[in-house]
Amino acid sequence: MSAPPPETPAAPGLTFLAELSVTVGEPIDVGPTPEGHRRVIPITGGTVTGPSLNGRVIPGGADYQLLRSPTLTELDARYVLETRDGHRIYVHNSALRHGSAEDIARLNRGETVDAGSIYFRCWPRLTTAAPEWEWLNGRLAVGTGERHPDRVLIRIFLID
């Protein structure tokens, strides 16, 4: 008699944390390097809106981009959020953005591209010294992104 097939484990759930509207400056183009084409995108500010996490994006961070191919970009953004009550949360957000060569070229030129035609997923790590938000230090998150000419929208979900 054979054993029954193993059950597929349940996938973890997701809980919406916040939407970040991150404003950005003009790209700093480093150019082709041995690893790929490098660009640095200054982070100039923004807002944080969610059921419990609200505040602003502090100017001064950056998104360190590596254009791996005409269709694939790796993003490595680092910046700080400030909650409405003045607490600081450090964000290290790694992401992949993939689309047709034409759409990625349009994004890189600062043009509008339909978000549905771009795969933009991220895994933000949020850490803080604030006792009220310390629980974030022990949580993992994933998110979706949309690139607009003057900002990036990131929707962050905690993994249950």
N, C-alpha and C positions, 0 to 999 in steps of 0.2 A: 504494500500500500504506500503510495507516495504522499509526501507532506503537501499541505496546501501551499499555494504560491504565497510568498511574503506580501504583506500589505504595503502599499506605497505610503511612506511617512507623510504626515500632514506638513504642508509648507508653513513657515512662520507667517504671522499676520503683520500688517503694517498699520501704523497709527500716524495720521498727519500731524506734524509738528508746526511747520510754518512755511510761508512763502517769502522768499527774499527777492527783492527787486534791487539788483546791484548795478549802480551806474558805473560806467567805464569811460576812460579817456582814450585818446588816440593811441593805437598800437605802436610799440617801439620794435621795429624790425631788426633783428640781429642778423638774419640771413641764413643761408645753408651752412650747417655744421656737420661734422661726421655723424652725429646722431639723427639729423634731420633739420628742417627749417625751423629756427627758433624765433618766437615773438614774445614780448612781454606786454600785457595789457594792464595799465594802471587802474586800480579800483578807486573811484572818487567819492563814493558814499552809497546811500540807498536806504531802503526801509525793510523792516521785518514785521510780518503780520501773521498771527496765528491764534489758535484758541487760547493758548497761555503764554506763548513767547512773542513779545512785541517789542519793537525798539528801532534801532538804526544800525546801518553799516558804517563803521568809522572809516573815513578816507585814509588812504595810505597803504592798503594792501595791493596785491597784484596777482594776475593770472599768468603763470609761466607756461606758454604753449609750445608744443612740439608738433609740427605738421609732419606726420610720419609718411604720408602719401597724399596725392591729390584728393583722396576720399576720406582719410582718417586723421583726426587731430586728438592728441592727448593733452589734457588740461590739468594744471596743478595750481590751484588758487589758494592763497593764504591771506586771511584778513580777520578783523575783529568786529564782533557785534557788541552793541551796548543796549542792555534792556532798558525799559522805561524807568526802572528804579535805580539805574546807574551801574548795574553789574556788567562785567565784561566776559565775553565768551569767544575763545579763539576757534576759528574755523580753518581746517585744512581739508580742502575739497578736491579730490581727484576725480577726473571724468574722462569719458570718451565721447567724441562727437563724430558721427559718420553720416555721409550722404553722397550723392552723386558728385563727381568732380566739378560740375557746373555750379551746383548749389553751394558747395564748400568754398569755391572761388568767390561767389557772390557774398557769402558771409564774411570772408576775409577782406573784401573790399568795403565792408560796412553797409551792404545793401540788405533790404528786407527779404527774407526767405520764409516760406510757409513752414511753420514748426512741425507740421505733420510729415514733411518730407525729410526731416533730419532725426537720426537716432542720437539723442543726447541724454546720457544717463551718468549718474555720479554716486560717489560714496563719501559723503562728508563725515569728518570726525570733529566733534564739538567737545572742547575741554574748557574747564573754568576753575577758578579758585573760590567762587562765590558759593557759600553753603546752600543757598536757595536753589542753585542749579547744579550742585555737585553730582546729582544722579545722572546727568548727561555724560559724565566721565566714564560710566560703565555701560553705555548703550551704543549700539551700532545703528547707522542710518543709511538709507539710500535715497536717491532723488531723481527727479527729471529736470531737464533744463530747456530753456528756449533762448536763443540769441537774437536780440533786436539791435538795431543800429547804435543805440545809446545805452543799452542796459542788457543784463542777463536776468531772466526769471528762473529761480531755483525753487522747486517745491520739495521740501524735506519730509521724509517719512521715517519714523523710528521702527526698527524691526522688533516685533514683540517676542 
